[in-house]
Amino acid sequence: MAVLVIARLTLIEASRRKILLAAFLLGIAFLILYGIGFYYINRDTLPNDTGASATLIKNQVYNFLTMAGLYAVNFLTIAMGALVSADTLAGEIGSGTIQAVVTKPVRRVEVVLGKWLGFAGLLALYLLMMVGGVMGIVYAMSGYHVPNLQVGVPIIYLESLLIMSITLASSSTFSTLATGGIVFGLYGLAFIGGFVEQIGAVLNNETAVNIGIISSLILPSEALLRRASFEMTSPLVQSLGFNSGPLIVVSVPSPAMVVYGGLYLAVMVALAIRQFNRRDLSGRPLQSP
């Protein structure tokens, strides 16, 4: 019950922050711009005939445009999760408000799990809104629907949970500013590593591919996104070993990377609990063991 109460309070607190309001407004603005762009591309660029070859071409373009929209949705969800949760423990410790919670009959593990559950629910709502918006726009204007949506979207959600969990673990140890630097630094490392891996796969450069694999092991966020993108790619392009989205996917991450991402998430949550249990709540930085 304590975990659920803290989760509810976390949702209420997050709803009052300007960061969350900005994220929702940016999301709505993106959907409006995306809808306008999709409308004009569909009306002025794609062929109007209904032959088999024209339909095949249009479906590939629709898949590409949908995946491009989901790529932007993925980034917005990750950014919102990181920004909203970065200050949740570090800020409350620094201001001393966390002491009003832990002095009550609530264990520290319940505080961390409650906050994690609250942010997980917030990310789910935001992702459903954004994915539903993109899918609704595409289907309303073209009648096209993405294959394997029920597989790809949960992987995207797993990626956003992973980044949020890393943020929470960092916030239990470091200041808000340091947490932001750590999280976005790791995310940038994973992005560059994934890009290097794909270029290495095109050029048959084993060293570059290994660099990408190592970066995926350090943080599997980019690998999860590429796997999700590949899952939702049209069967024709997928059979060639590529994806039709804005990402280059030549070296396709295996399904085992999804399992690794889930284990990575569990470790981050456990680390957040461990560090928060050891943290001096007076606001002083954590001492080295």
Buried (B, 14 or more C-beta within 10 A) or exposed (E): EBBEEBBBBBBEBBEEEEBBEEBBEEBEEBBEEBBEBBBEBBEEEEEEEEEEEEEEEBBBBBBBBBBBBBBBBBEBBBBBBBBBBBBBBBBBBEEEEBBEBBEEEBEBBBBBBBBBBBBBBBBBEBBEBBBEBBBEBBBEBBEBEBBBBEBBBBBBBBBBBBBBBBBBBBBBBBBBEBBBBBBBEBBEBBBBBBBBBBBBBEEEBEEBBEBBBEBBBEBBBBBBBBBBBBBBBBEEBBEEEBBBBBBBBBBBBEEEBBEBBBEBBEEBBBBBBBBBEEBEBEBEEBEEE
